[in-house]
Amino acid sequence: MSLFLVDDTDGRILAELETLDDAIEMMERLARDPATAGLCLVELSRGGGSLAGFESSTTLRVLP
């Protein structure tokens, strides 16, 4: 299994994660830090791949 931290804006690979523990730690960091918007984890394997992404957003509504 190869797991990469990828910048979704330009497809650049920022890091390769070696273990599942590294991946879990990275996902926790991505979830906590709004500055990481646009980063995702991509897993490549023989049978295809999978994508784990995070997106932060705020919705403001005007109350009547």
NORHU-V38873 format. One record per pair of residues at least 24 apart in sequence whose C-alpha atoms are under 10 Angstrom apart, sorted by the first residue. I is the first residue (numbers start at 0). J is the second residue. If there is no record, write none. Layout:
BEGIN
i=I j=J
i=I j=J
END
This chain:
BEGIN
i=0 j=42
i=0 j=43
i=0 j=44
i=0 j=45
i=0 j=48
i=1 j=41
i=1 j=42
i=1 j=43
i=1 j=44
i=1 j=45
i=1 j=48
i=2 j=40
i=2 j=41
i=2 j=42
i=2 j=43
i=2 j=44
i=2 j=48
i=2 j=49
i=2 j=50
i=3 j=39
i=3 j=40
i=3 j=41
i=3 j=42
i=3 j=43
i=3 j=50
i=4 j=38
i=4 j=39
i=4 j=40
i=4 j=41
i=4 j=42
i=4 j=51
i=4 j=52
i=5 j=37
i=5 j=38
i=5 j=39
i=5 j=40
i=5 j=41
i=5 j=52
i=6 j=35
i=6 j=36
i=6 j=37
i=6 j=38
i=6 j=39
i=6 j=40
i=7 j=36
i=7 j=37
i=7 j=38
i=7 j=39
i=7 j=40
i=7 j=52
i=8 j=36
i=8 j=37
i=8 j=38
i=9 j=37
i=10 j=38
i=10 j=39
i=11 j=38
i=12 j=38
i=12 j=39
i=12 j=40
i=12 j=41
i=13 j=38
i=14 j=40
i=15 j=40
i=15 j=41
i=15 j=42
i=16 j=40
i=16 j=41
i=16 j=42
i=26 j=51
i=26 j=52
i=26 j=53
i=29 j=53
i=29 j=54
i=29 j=55
i=30 j=54
i=30 j=55
i=31 j=55
END
